[in-house]
Amino acid sequence: MPRGRKSVEEEKVEEISLSVEELDVVKVPLPGTGETIKARITKIVRGKLGDLIDIESIRNPVVRERMAQKSSRYALQIWYEIDGMEYRETLLYSLHPNSKLVQLLKKYGELKKGMEIEVTINERGYPRIAV
């Protein structure tokens, strides 16, 4: 290899090298169960449930079967961000007054990318959109 030229491997290593910063203290806020925190909507996707989620990857067989039966129904998938971490929640289209989608629209009027919403932490430690 001629002098001054880098091998392909060296170029790849340069591309993926990251700067590292040493820290003395790291504080991460850990919200507790039932706590309400703010999140920002990053994306809203509409489609059939079977296209929005990978039903076969659901571990619980009861939930997997229920989702498979509803796979042709339309749903909204709302992606939101909390402190740099992205989460998503999928809601089936339903006009029933008790549906989560109708309750969200009553609370916020409309859902749009970039808006701030409230989420609560469930008993398993995952955020869920608060209604």
TORPA-4810 file (N, C-alpha, C, O; in nm, 3 decimals):
<nodes>
NODE_1_0.085_-0.117_0.000_0.000_0.000_0.000_0.090_0.124_0.000_0.186_0.130_0.077_M
NODE_2_0.060_0.222_-0.085_0.142_0.343_-0.090_0.138_0.418_0.042_0.039_0.415_0.116_P
NODE_3_0.250_0.486_0.070_0.257_0.562_0.194_0.158_0.678_0.189_0.134_0.739_0.085_R
NODE_4_0.101_0.708_0.308_0.009_0.820_0.315_-0.136_0.780_0.291_-0.229_0.854_0.325_G
NODE_5_-0.156_0.663_0.232_-0.293_0.616_0.209_-0.334_0.525_0.323_-0.253_0.450_0.377_R
NODE_6_-0.461_0.532_0.358_-0.513_0.449_0.465_-0.582_0.328_0.406_-0.642_0.335_0.299_K
NODE_7_-0.573_0.217_0.476_-0.645_0.099_0.432_-0.794_0.118_0.456_-0.835_0.206_0.532_S
NODE_8_-0.874_0.035_0.391_-1.019_0.042_0.409_-1.056_0.020_0.555_-1.146_0.086_0.608_V
NODE_9_-0.987_-0.074_0.621_-1.014_-0.101_0.761_-0.986_0.021_0.848_-1.064_0.052_0.939_E
NODE_10_-0.876_0.092_0.821_-0.842_0.211_0.898_-0.947_0.320_0.877_-0.983_0.391_0.972_E
NODE_11_-0.995_0.335_0.753_-1.098_0.435_0.726_-1.226_0.402_0.800_-1.292_0.492_0.852_E
NODE_12_-1.263_0.273_0.805_-1.384_0.233_0.876_-1.372_0.261_1.025_-1.467_0.307_1.089_K
NODE_13_-1.255_0.234_1.081_-1.233_0.258_1.223_-1.246_0.408_1.252_-1.305_0.447_1.353_V
NODE_14_-1.192_0.492_1.164_-1.202_0.636_1.183_-1.348_0.681_1.179_-1.386_0.768_1.257_E
NODE_15_-1.429_0.623_1.091_-1.569_0.662_1.076_-1.650_0.633_1.201_-1.737_0.711_1.238_E
NODE_16_-1.622_0.521_1.268_-1.705_0.482_1.381_-1.647_0.520_1.516_-1.710_0.495_1.619_I
NODE_17_-1.529_0.580_1.519_-1.473_0.616_1.648_-1.556_0.729_1.709_-1.595_0.823_1.640_S
NODE_18_-1.581_0.718_1.838_-1.663_0.815_1.910_-1.577_0.887_2.011_-1.480_0.831_2.063_L
NODE_19_-1.613_1.010_2.039_-1.542_1.080_2.145_-1.598_1.031_2.278_-1.719_1.010_2.292_S
NODE_20_-1.512_1.014_2.374_-1.550_0.962_2.504_-1.522_1.071_2.607_-1.418_1.137_2.604_V
NODE_21_-1.616_1.087_2.698_-1.600_1.187_2.802_-1.607_1.119_2.937_-1.703_1.047_2.966_E
NODE_22_-1.507_1.142_3.019_-1.506_1.084_3.153_-1.586_1.173_3.246_-1.570_1.295_3.245_E
NODE_23_-1.673_1.112_3.326_-1.758_1.186_3.417_-1.728_1.147_3.562_-1.692_1.033_3.590_L
NODE_24_-1.742_1.242_3.652_-1.725_1.214_3.794_-1.856_1.167_3.856_-1.855_1.078_3.941_D
NODE_25_-1.968_1.226_3.815_-2.097_1.195_3.873_-2.201_1.190_3.760_-2.200_1.273_3.670_V
NODE_26_-2.288_1.093_3.768_-2.398_1.084_3.674_-2.527_1.076_3.754_-2.543_0.986_3.837_V
NODE_27_-2.617_1.168_3.728_-2.746_1.167_3.796_-2.854_1.142_3.691_-2.866_1.217_3.594_K
NODE_28_-2.930_1.037_3.712_-3.038_1.002_3.621_-3.168_1.005_3.701_-3.183_0.930_3.798_V
NODE_29_-3.263_1.092_3.662_-3.389_1.094_3.736_-3.470_0.967_3.707_-3.496_0.935_3.591_P
NODE_30_-3.508_0.897_3.812_-3.586_0.776_3.797_-3.726_0.799_3.849_-3.748_0.800_3.970_L
NODE_31_-3.823_0.818_3.758_-3.959_0.841_3.805_-4.017_0.714_3.866_-3.986_0.603_3.823_P
NODE_32_-4.102_0.732_3.966_-4.163_0.619_4.035_-4.295_0.579_3.972_-4.349_0.652_3.888_G
NODE_33_-4.347_0.465_4.012_-4.474_0.415_3.962_-4.585_0.516_3.989_-4.597_0.568_4.100_T
NODE_34_-4.664_0.544_3.887_-4.775_0.638_3.899_-4.737_0.783_3.881_-4.825_0.869_3.873_G
NODE_35_-4.608_0.812_3.874_-4.562_0.949_3.858_-4.591_0.999_3.717_-4.577_0.923_3.620_E
NODE_36_-4.632_1.124_3.704_-4.661_1.184_3.574_-4.545_1.273_3.533_-4.499_1.357_3.610_T
NODE_37_-4.498_1.252_3.410_-4.388_1.333_3.357_-4.424_1.382_3.217_-4.519_1.332_3.156_I
NODE_38_-4.349_1.479_3.168_-4.374_1.538_3.035_-4.296_1.461_2.928_-4.185_1.414_2.951_K
NODE_39_-4.358_1.452_2.811_-4.293_1.388_2.695_-4.328_1.471_2.572_-4.425_1.547_2.574_A
NODE_40_-4.252_1.456_2.466_-4.277_1.527_2.341_-4.301_1.426_2.230_-4.223_1.333_2.212_R
NODE_41_-4.411_1.445_2.155_-4.443_1.355_2.044_-4.342_1.377_1.932_-4.322_1.491_1.888_I
NODE_42_-4.279_1.269_1.885_-4.181_1.278_1.778_-4.235_1.228_1.644_-4.186_1.267_1.538_T
NODE_43_-4.337_1.142_1.650_-4.389_1.087_1.525_-4.526_1.027_1.552_-4.550_0.971_1.659_K
NODE_44_-4.617_1.039_1.453_-4.748_0.974_1.460_-4.765_0.897_1.329_-4.753_0.953_1.221_I
NODE_45_-4.794_0.768_1.341_-4.807_0.681_1.224_-4.945_0.615_1.227_-4.991_0.572_1.332_V
NODE_46_-5.010_0.609_1.110_-5.140_0.543_1.100_-5.128_0.426_1.004_-5.061_0.435_0.901_R
NODE_47_-5.193_0.316_1.038_-5.191_0.198_0.952_-5.264_0.083_1.018_-5.325_0.099_1.124_G
NODE_48_-5.258_-0.031_0.953_-5.320_-0.150_1.012_-5.230_-0.202_1.124_-5.107_-0.195_1.116_K
NODE_49_-5.293_-0.253_1.227_-5.220_-0.300_1.344_-5.111_-0.400_1.307_-5.000_-0.393_1.359_L
NODE_50_-5.141_-0.492_1.215_-5.044_-0.592_1.172_-4.923_-0.533_1.102_-4.817_-0.596_1.099_G
NODE_51_-4.938_-0.413_1.045_-4.826_-0.346_0.979_-4.744_-0.261_1.077_-4.626_-0.235_1.054_D
NODE_52_-4.808_-0.219_1.187_-4.741_-0.131_1.283_-4.660_-0.208_1.387_-4.558_-0.158_1.435_L
NODE_53_-4.705_-0.327_1.423_-4.632_-0.405_1.523_-4.601_-0.544_1.469_-4.673_-0.597_1.384_I
NODE_54_-4.494_-0.603_1.519_-4.456_-0.738_1.481_-4.527_-0.834_1.576_-4.477_-0.864_1.685_D
NODE_55_-4.643_-0.881_1.534_-4.727_-0.964_1.620_-4.658_-1.094_1.660_-4.675_-1.141_1.772_I
NODE_56_-4.581_-1.151_1.571_-4.514_-1.278_1.600_-4.409_-1.266_1.710_-4.374_-1.367_1.773_E
NODE_57_-4.359_-1.145_1.735_-4.256_-1.129_1.838_-4.315_-1.110_1.978_-4.240_-1.103_2.075_S
NODE_58_-4.447_-1.102_1.990_-4.510_-1.087_2.121_-4.495_-1.218_2.197_-4.537_-1.323_2.148_I
NODE_59_-4.436_-1.213_2.315_-4.405_-1.335_2.391_-4.527_-1.398_2.456_-4.539_-1.520_2.461_R
NODE_60_-4.617_-1.316_2.506_-4.735_-1.367_2.575_-4.833_-1.425_2.471_-4.882_-1.349_2.388_N
NODE_61_-4.861_-1.556_2.474_-4.946_-1.617_2.371_-5.090_-1.563_2.370_-5.152_-1.557_2.264_P
NODE_62_-5.142_-1.524_2.485_-5.278_-1.471_2.491_-5.284_-1.335_2.422_-5.374_-1.309_2.343_V
NODE_63_-5.188_-1.250_2.451_-5.182_-1.118_2.389_-5.155_-1.132_2.239_-5.215_-1.062_2.158_V
NODE_64_-5.063_-1.223_2.203_-5.030_-1.245_2.061_-5.154_-1.287_1.982_-5.177_-1.237_1.872_R
NODE_65_-5.234_-1.377_2.037_-5.356_-1.423_1.970_-5.458_-1.310_1.956_-5.520_-1.294_1.851_E
NODE_66_-5.473_-1.230_2.063_-5.568_-1.118_2.059_-5.526_-1.016_1.954_-5.610_-0.964_1.881_R
NODE_67_-5.396_-0.986_1.946_-5.345_-0.891_1.847_-5.359_-0.947_1.705_-5.388_-0.873_1.612_M
NODE_68_-5.338_-1.077_1.689_-5.352_-1.139_1.557_-5.495_-1.128_1.508_-5.518_-1.107_1.389_A
NODE_69_-5.592_-1.141_1.598_-5.732_-1.128_1.559_-5.766_-0.985_1.517_-5.855_-0.964_1.435_Q
NODE_70_-5.695_-0.887_1.574_-5.721_-0.746_1.544_-5.624_-0.689_1.441_-5.624_-0.568_1.419_K
NODE_71_-5.543_-0.772_1.379_-5.435_-0.723_1.293_-5.482_-0.643_1.172_-5.405_-0.564_1.118_S
NODE_72_-5.606_-0.661_1.128_-5.655_-0.587_1.012_-5.723_-0.455_1.050_-5.764_-0.380_0.962_S
NODE_73_-5.734_-0.427_1.180_-5.795_-0.300_1.224_-5.694_-0.186_1.214_-5.574_-0.207_1.230_R
NODE_74_-5.746_-0.067_1.188_-5.658_0.050_1.180_-5.621_0.098_1.320_-5.698_0.085_1.415_Y
NODE_75_-5.501_0.153_1.329_-5.448_0.198_1.457_-5.358_0.320_1.436_-5.313_0.347_1.325_A
NODE_76_-5.334_0.390_1.544_-5.236_0.499_1.547_-5.120_0.455_1.634_-5.139_0.394_1.739_L
NODE_77_-5.001_0.485_1.589_-4.883_0.458_1.671_-4.821_0.594_1.703_-4.779_0.668_1.614_Q
NODE_78_-4.817_0.626_1.831_-4.764_0.754_1.875_-4.626_0.731_1.935_-4.612_0.659_2.034_I
NODE_79_-4.524_0.794_1.875_-4.387_0.787_1.924_-4.361_0.913_2.005_-4.396_1.023_1.961_W
NODE_80_-4.301_0.899_2.123_-4.272_1.014_2.206_-4.137_0.997_2.273_-4.085_0.887_2.288_Y
NODE_81_-4.080_1.111_2.314_-3.946_1.113_2.369_-3.947_1.168_2.511_-4.011_1.269_2.541_E
NODE_82_-3.874_1.099_2.597_-3.855_1.143_2.735_-3.705_1.142_2.762_-3.642_1.036_2.759_I
NODE_83_-3.647_1.257_2.789_-3.504_1.268_2.821_-3.416_1.193_2.721_-3.324_1.122_2.761_D
NODE_84_-3.442_1.208_2.592_-3.359_1.148_2.488_-3.391_1.003_2.455_-3.334_0.948_2.361_G
NODE_85_-3.481_0.940_2.530_-3.521_0.802_2.502_-3.655_0.805_2.430_-3.745_0.880_2.467_M
NODE_86_-3.668_0.722_2.326_-3.791_0.721_2.247_-3.876_0.598_2.282_-3.825_0.487_2.294_E
NODE_87_-4.004_0.621_2.298_-4.100_0.517_2.329_-4.215_0.527_2.229_-4.228_0.627_2.159_Y
NODE_88_-4.297_0.423_2.223_-4.414_0.428_2.136_-4.531_0.358_2.202_-4.515_0.269_2.286_R
NODE_89_-4.651_0.403_2.162_-4.773_0.342_2.211_-4.868_0.330_2.092_-4.884_0.424_2.014_E
NODE_90_-4.930_0.214_2.079_-5.019_0.187_1.967_-5.163_0.184_2.017_-5.195_0.113_2.113_T
NODE_91_-5.248_0.262_1.952_-5.389_0.273_1.991_-5.477_0.233_1.874_-5.460_0.284_1.763_L
NODE_92_-5.571_0.143_1.897_-5.666_0.104_1.793_-5.765_0.217_1.770_-5.805_0.287_1.864_L
NODE_93_-5.806_0.234_1.643_-5.912_0.331_1.613_-6.041_0.282_1.674_-6.086_0.171_1.646_Y
NODE_94_-6.100_0.364_1.757_-6.229_0.332_1.816_-6.296_0.464_1.851_-6.233_0.553_1.907_S
NODE_95_-6.424_0.475_1.820_-6.498_0.596_1.852_-6.579_0.582_1.980_-6.658_0.670_2.014_L
NODE_96_-6.559_0.472_2.051_-6.627_0.452_2.178_-6.576_0.557_2.278_-6.456_0.582_2.284_H
NODE_97_-6.667_0.618_2.355_-6.624_0.724_2.448_-6.520_0.680_2.551_-6.446_0.763_2.602_P
NODE_98_-6.513_0.551_2.581_-6.415_0.503_2.678_-6.281_0.465_2.616_-6.188_0.429_2.688_N
NODE_99_-6.270_0.471_2.482_-6.143_0.432_2.419_-6.035_0.534_2.453_-6.063_0.653_2.473_S
NODE_100_-5.913_0.489_2.459_-5.801_0.576_2.494_-5.783_0.685_2.390_-5.748_0.798_2.424_K
NODE_101_-5.806_0.653_2.262_-5.792_0.752_2.155_-5.891_0.866_2.175_-5.852_0.983_2.165_L
NODE_102_-6.017_0.835_2.201_-6.119_0.940_2.222_-6.085_1.022_2.346_-6.100_1.144_2.346_V
NODE_103_-6.041_0.956_2.452_-6.005_1.028_2.574_-5.886_1.122_2.551_-5.883_1.233_2.604_Q
NODE_104_-5.788_1.078_2.470_-5.674_1.164_2.438_-5.718_1.286_2.358_-5.674_1.398_2.385_L
NODE_105_-5.806_1.264_2.260_-5.853_1.375_2.179_-5.938_1.473_2.261_-5.935_1.593_2.235_L
NODE_106_-6.012_1.424_2.360_-6.086_1.512_2.449_-5.990_1.595_2.534_-6.013_1.714_2.557_K
NODE_107_-5.884_1.532_2.580_-5.789_1.600_2.668_-5.705_1.704_2.593_-5.687_1.816_2.642_K
NODE_108_-5.653_1.667_2.474_-5.560_1.754_2.402_-5.623_1.826_2.282_-5.561_1.918_2.228_Y
NODE_109_-5.741_1.787_2.238_-5.803_1.848_2.122_-5.753_1.787_1.993_-5.832_1.747_1.907_G
NODE_110_-5.623_1.780_1.978_-5.559_1.716_1.863_-5.421_1.669_1.905_-5.362_1.721_2.000_E
NODE_111_-5.370_1.573_1.833_-5.234_1.524_1.857_-5.150_1.562_1.736_-5.189_1.535_1.623_L
NODE_112_-5.036_1.625_1.760_-4.949_1.660_1.648_-4.803_1.647_1.689_-4.768_1.656_1.807_K
NODE_113_-4.721_1.627_1.590_-4.578_1.611_1.612_-4.522_1.736_1.680_-4.552_1.848_1.642_K
NODE_114_-4.440_1.713_1.782_-4.376_1.824_1.853_-4.451_1.871_1.976_-4.396_1.947_2.056_G
NODE_115_-4.576_1.829_1.993_-4.651_1.877_2.109_-4.611_1.802_2.235_-4.564_1.688_2.230_M
NODE_116_-4.630_1.868_2.349_-4.595_1.808_2.478_-4.718_1.737_2.534_-4.829_1.791_2.532_E
NODE_117_-4.696_1.615_2.584_-4.803_1.537_2.644_-4.757_1.488_2.781_-4.639_1.498_2.815_I
NODE_118_-4.850_1.435_2.857_-4.816_1.378_2.988_-4.817_1.226_2.977_-4.904_1.168_2.912_E
NODE_119_-4.720_1.164_3.041_-4.716_1.018_3.049_-4.701_0.979_3.195_-4.642_1.052_3.275_V
NODE_120_-4.754_0.863_3.230_-4.738_0.810_3.365_-4.657_0.681_3.357_-4.657_0.613_3.254_T
NODE_121_-4.590_0.650_3.463_-4.509_0.528_3.469_-4.596_0.417_3.527_-4.650_0.430_3.637_I
NODE_122_-4.609_0.307_3.452_-4.692_0.196_3.500_-4.615_0.110_3.602_-4.499_0.137_3.631_N
NODE_123_-4.682_0.008_3.654_-4.622_-0.076_3.758_-4.502_-0.156_3.709_-4.421_-0.202_3.790_E
NODE_124_-4.488_-0.172_3.578_-4.372_-0.244_3.523_-4.257_-0.149_3.489_-4.151_-0.193_3.443_R
NODE_125_-4.277_-0.017_3.512_-4.171_0.081_3.490_-4.171_0.143_3.352_-4.078_0.215_3.316_G
NODE_126_-4.275_0.116_3.272_-4.282_0.171_3.137_-4.374_0.292_3.132_-4.475_0.296_3.201_Y
NODE_127_-4.338_0.392_3.051_-4.426_0.508_3.038_-4.546_0.477_2.950_-4.534_0.405_2.850_P
NODE_128_-4.662_0.531_2.986_-4.785_0.518_2.908_-4.850_0.655_2.903_-4.850_0.728_3.002_R
NODE_129_-4.906_0.688_2.788_-4.969_0.819_2.773_-5.085_0.831_2.871_-5.172_0.745_2.879_I
NODE_130_-5.084_0.943_2.946_-5.187_0.966_3.048_-5.313_1.024_2.984_-5.306_1.112_2.898_A
NODE_131_-5.427_0.973_3.027_-5.556_1.027_2.978_-5.635_1.086_3.092_-5.745_1.137_3.071_V
</nodes>
